[in-house]
Amino acid sequence: MNETITLPAREVPVTENCDVLVVGCGSSGIGAALAAARNGAKTSLIAADFGGVIGMPLLLTKFHDGAGRRIVGGIIYEIAQELLRQGGLGVGQECLEDFAERIDWIGYDGEKLKMIVLEKLLLAGVKLHFHTQVSDVLMDQNRCTGCVTLCKTTRRAIRAKVTIDCTGDGDVLTLAGVPMEYGRKSDNKAQPASMLFSMANVDLNRYVEDREKIGDAWDRYAVTHPVLNPLRGSKIALQWQVPGRSGEVFFNATRILNVNPTNPDNWTASEVLGRKMVMELVTFYREHVPGFEKAYLAKCASCLGIRESRRMVGEYVLTSEDIMSYRKFEDSIACNSYPIDIHSPDDGSTYFPEKEWVPGRYYTIPYRSLVPQKVDGLLAAGRMISATHEAQAAIRVMTCTMSTGQAAGTAAALSVKEKCLPRQLDVGKLQTHLINQKVIVR
């Protein structure tokens, strides 16, 4: 349809002035808001959905370098320790001091995580605006000075000295005119999404997590059933027991191709498909996997888990060569050892060269990858920082996204104190402040 309408002009009240405005409350937004507030900035947080998919019982990955040295600290490590104290982390209490130095994949209780985060945000003095989304940006020439928000039927403007985009999809960056990329270079296809879910009342005494046997049973099932799931090459993939929840098993198993979360019609259709895939797997497990006979769907994520969509073009674009050569940057603000993990945009295969990874080696994230081109007063954090399709597949995990959030929040607060633009900030001062917050920057 080419039909258009003209809406009458209306005044939008400016309801708030803050130092730092964080948009999005996933892992990066949590890190950014906490860091900004703890560094003395008057901080507001806008979120359509508190926590996003991190409220599901996911996995924390690779706090270490593979040789017994911890390389991730700061807010994400603080939260992991609190989860452990509350019995919401999938390691024993005897590991309180050293779990992060030797365990690759650590499950957690998503509900405990959300409450821990909420209490920390409130204690830090972050002003929360849930059920709110950004509809436009405020611009003074090439500088972003805040956002117009929409909540139910009300539009409100919030002015900010620095705004941090933690939406995952680069919504604020796009509205402000920052150059963006999408998907892989050859055809702009992005990694598939997943609908996450858990099943409860599983008889764990009878359930044996043998992925090959379960995968073979799935292959037989698929012969007689028109299945929807284009499952990964490892057959039924990634399920684990939820810490502290007896008889509950979490699944990261669905794969929805050709999802574009920036297109509402596509995103809606993809979510509908994802929920159908979940019920298909629930039925399969109840009928064909020992221990699941009386199990039921306990929880389904409120939205699709998106691995990749828009990516910002920043002052530096992180590349796969940087990842695979374990590059250390002078303006480093975080360390990471998670390898490239590309879920194919075309099928069920995954490129995950973990066996090529050298124990004791890791790479760092440069501050310049958080600073957008062309537009001032803005920073980015999370999975859409400035990186190629391949490099993004390594830095999209929570230990890294929350760390980039903490760096962005700290940088924003320091920029306000120093009365400078984020791109003009003395990186040495930023690194010193991060180190003082127990972040490992190199």
N, C-alpha and C positions, 0 to 999 in steps of 0.2 A: 504494500500500500504506500502511496506517495502523499496521502492526505496529511495535512498538518493543521494545527490549531494555534492560536495566539492566546497566551495566558496574560491576564492583567498583571501589571507590575505591582509588587507589594514590598513593604518595608520589612526587613528581618531584624529583630532586636539583637543587639550585642549583649549577651547575658553573662559573659565571663571574659576576664583577661587573665592569662596565665603566662608563666615563663616557658613551660614545655608542654606541648600537647601531643599525646601518644594516641595513635589511631590503630586499633586492633589489640585484642587481648589473648592472643595465643602465646606461645613460649617467648617469642621475641618481644611482644608488647609488655608482657609481665616483667621481663628483664629490664626493658627500657624505662618503664614507669617507676619501678622500684629504685633503679639507679639514679634517675633524675631527682626523685624526691629525697633520697638519702643524701644526695650531694647538695641539698639546700634549695632546689628549684621548686617553685609553686607549680605543681604538676597535675594535669587532668588527663583522664583516660577515657576514650570513646570506644565502645565495643558493641557490635550487634549481638554477639554471642560470647558470654564469659567463658574463657578457657578454650573454646574450639574443640578440636579432636583430642587435645592433650588431657581432657577430662576422662577419656577412655583409658583403660589399663594398658598403656603402651609399654615400650622398652626404652630405658636410658642406655645409650651406647658409648663405649670407649672413652672413659675418663683418663685412659693411660696410653702409653706409647707402644705397648706390646712387649716391653722389656722391664716392666715393674716400676716405671716412673709415671706419676700422675701429671698430666699436662692440662687438665681442666679444673678450674676452681671457681671462685666467685659465687654468684647467686644460685646457679644450677647445682653446684656442689652443696651449698647450704641447704637447699630444698631437699636434696637427696638424703642428707644426714638427718633432717627432720622426719622425712618419711621413714627412715630406718628406725628412729627412736619410737615412732608411733606404730611400728609393725606393718607398715605399708610398702616395704621394699623387699624384693625377692631374694634377700640374702640373710644369713643368720646374724644374730646380735653380736656374735664374737668377731664379726667383720667390720664393726663400726669404724675402726681406724684405717683399715687397709683394703676395704672392698673395691675401692676405685682404682687401686693399683694393679688388680689382677683379674677382674671380671669384665668380659666384653659386653654382655647383654644382661640387663637387669630390669625385670618386670616391676611394676608399681601399681598401687591402688589409686585409680584416677579420682575417686571421690575424696580420698584423703588429701591428694595433691591439691585439688581445688580449694579445700578449706584452709590448707596451709598457706596457699597463695593469697587467698582473700584476706586472711588475718594479717599477713605481711603488708599488703597494699594499704589496708586501713591504718595499721600502726605507723607506716611511713607518711601518712597524711595525703595520699593520692586521692583526688576527687574523682569519683567514679560516675560514668554516664553509660549504663548498660542499656540495651535495646535501642541503641542510637547508631546511626550511620552517617557518613559524610555524603552530602549531595553536591558540594562545590567547594572551591578553595578561595580564600581571600588573597589577592595578589597586589603588591605595590611594585609595579614594573616587573623585574625578574625575581622578586623576593616574595616567598610565601609568608603571609602574616597571620595565618589561621585557617579555619574551615567553617563552612556552613553545615549545620547538622540537621538531621530529620529524625524526629521521634514521634511516632503516631501521626497526629495532624499538625504538629508544631515544628516550625523551622526556627533555629537559633544559630547565632554566629558566636564563635569563640575565637578571640584573638590570642595569638601566641607569638613569643619571640623566636621559638624554634619548634617546628613540627616534625614528628618522627612517624614515618609510614611503616607500620607493622601489620598491614592488612594481609600480607602473603601474596596478594595479587597486584600490588602497586597501585591501588585505587587513587590515593592522594597524589602520588608522583605523576600518574597519567593526567589527572585533572590539572595539574600545575604545568604540564607541558614538558616534562622530563623525557628524554629519549628512552624508549623501552624496546625490548626484544621479546619474542615468544617462541618457545620450543627450539628444536634443533635447526641448524642453519639450512639443511638441505630442503626441508619441506614445512618448517614451522610447526611440526607435530610435537606435542609435549608428552611427558610421561603419563601413564594412566593413573586413575584415581582408585581408591578402595573405600568400600563401605565397611566400617569396623563394627564388630559385634561380639557379645559373649553369651555363653550358654551356662546355665546353672543346673544344679541337682545331678551333676555327673558323678557316677560311681568311680572314684579315682583308684579304687582297689582293682577294678577290672579294666580300666582304660590304660592302654600302653601306647605311648606316642611313637609309633613306628610309621614314619611318613611314607616309606616305600609300600608297606602293606595297605595303608589307607589309600595311597595313590592308585594302587592296582585295583582296589575295590571301586574307586571312583571311575577308572577306565571301564570296568565292566558295567557300572551304573550308566555311564554315558552312552553305551551301545543301545540301551533300551529306553533312554530318556532324552528328550531334546534339551540338553543342558544349556544354560546361559553363560556360565563362567568360563572364560578363556584362561584356565588356571596356568600357573607358572610351570616352567620346565621341571621343577622339583615336585610336581603333582600338587597335592593339598599342602599348602605352605603356611608356615608360621602360626602355630597355636601354642599357648602356654598357660599354666595355671596362674590365676590371679592371686597375688600375695595377700594373705590374711582373709581370704574368702574361700572357705572349704567347699569343694565341689563346683567351682566356677572356672571355666576355661575361656580364654580370650582368643579371638581369631582375627588375623590380618591376612585374609585369604582371597577375597574377591578382587577382580581386576576389571575396571570399566575403561574401555578404550575411547579415544576421541572426545574426551571431556574438555570443555572450555568454560571455566568458572566465570569468565568475563562476559559470557553470553547467557542471560537468564533463562531463555527457552531451552538451550542445550543443557544447562546445569540442572534444570528441573527434570528433564527427560532422563538424564544420567542418574539422578538420585532415585527416581522411580525404578530404573533398571537395577541399580545397586541394591535396593531393598528386596526386589524379587530374587536377586542372586543370594542374598542372605537366607531367605526362606528356603531356597533350593538346597543350600548347604545344611541348614537345620534339619530338613527332612532326610537328607542323605545320612547325616551322622546318627540320627535317631534310629534309622532302619539298618545301618550297615557297620557301625563302629561300636564294639563292645564297651559298655559303661555309659553309653548315651541313650539307652532305651527309654529312660524316664526323664531325660534332660529337656529343658525348654529354653527358648530365647529369653535371656535375662535383660539384655540391653543392646540397643542399636544406636550408633552415633547420631547426633542431631543433624549432621551434614556429612557430605563426602570428605574423605581425607585426600586432600590435593597435594600431590608431590611437586608439581611444577605448573606455573602459568606464566604471567609476565615476569620479566627480569629487567631491572634497571640498568642503564648504561651509565656507569659512574666514572670517577676520575681514574680508576684502574679497573680493568676487567680481568678477574681471576680466571685462569685457564687450566685445562687438564694437565698441561706441561708443568704448571706450578704445583699441582697436587702430586703428580707422579715423580717429580724431582725433589719433593719435600722442601720446597722453597721457604726460606725465612725472610720476611720483609722487615725493612728498617722501621716502618710505621705499623708494625704488628700490634693488634689489639686482642687476639685470641689464638689459641692453638687447637688443632684438630688432627685426629689420626684415622677418621673414618674414610675408607676408600671410595672410589667412584662406584655408584650403585644405580645403574640406569635400568629401570623397568621399561622394556621396549614399548614404544608407542604403537607398534604394529601387531604384537602377538603376546604369547605368554612367556617369552624368554626374558632373561635378565643378564646384563653385563655387570659382573661383580668380581673384579680381579683381586680378591682378598689374598690369594696365594702368592701374588706378586709383591705383597707388602713386606717391607723389611722391618723386623722387630727393632724397636728403639728409634725409629724414624717417624717424623711427623711434619706437618706444614703449618704455616700461620696465615691468618687473615689480615690483609692490610686495611688500615683506616680508610684509605682512598676508595675502597670498594663500598663504603657506606655513604660516600659523598656523591650526590648526583651531578651530572653535567648541567650547565646552563641555568639552573634555578638555585637561588640561595634561600637560607632559612629552613632548609629541609635536610633530613637525614633518612636513611633506610636501614632496616634491620630484618633479619630472618631469611627465608628461603628466596626472596627476590632481590637480594643485594647484587651488586655488579659482578656477574660471573657468566661464563659460557654455559650452554646446555650440559656439557660434560662435567664441568667443575661444580655446577649447581647440584648435581646428583651426589656430590660428596659432602657439601656443607649444609644440606637441608635437614639434618638430624638435630634433635632437640638440644643436645649438649652444645652444639655450635650455634643454633639460632638464638638460644637464650643468652649465650655469651656475646653475640653481636648486638643483641638488644641492650645488654648491660653497657657495652662500649658506646653505643649510640646515646643512651640516656645520660651517661657520664659526660660525653662530649657536648651534648646539648646544654647541660647544667653549667659546665665550665665556660661555654661560649657566652652564656648569659652573664656570668660573673665577670668574664674578661671583656665583655661588650665588643665581641668580634663575631664574624660570621663563622659557622662551623668549618668551612673550608680553610679559614685563616687560623684555626686553632693550633697552638703549639703542641705537636703530637707527643713530644717528650713529657710535657705536663700531663697530658691525657694518660700516658702510660704509667706515670708515677701514681696518679690517682687510682688507676685500675689495680696496680700492684698493692696499693694500700687497702683495696677492697678484696684482697686475696685472689685476684685474677692472675692467671699465669699467662703472660703475654709473649714469652719466647723460650 
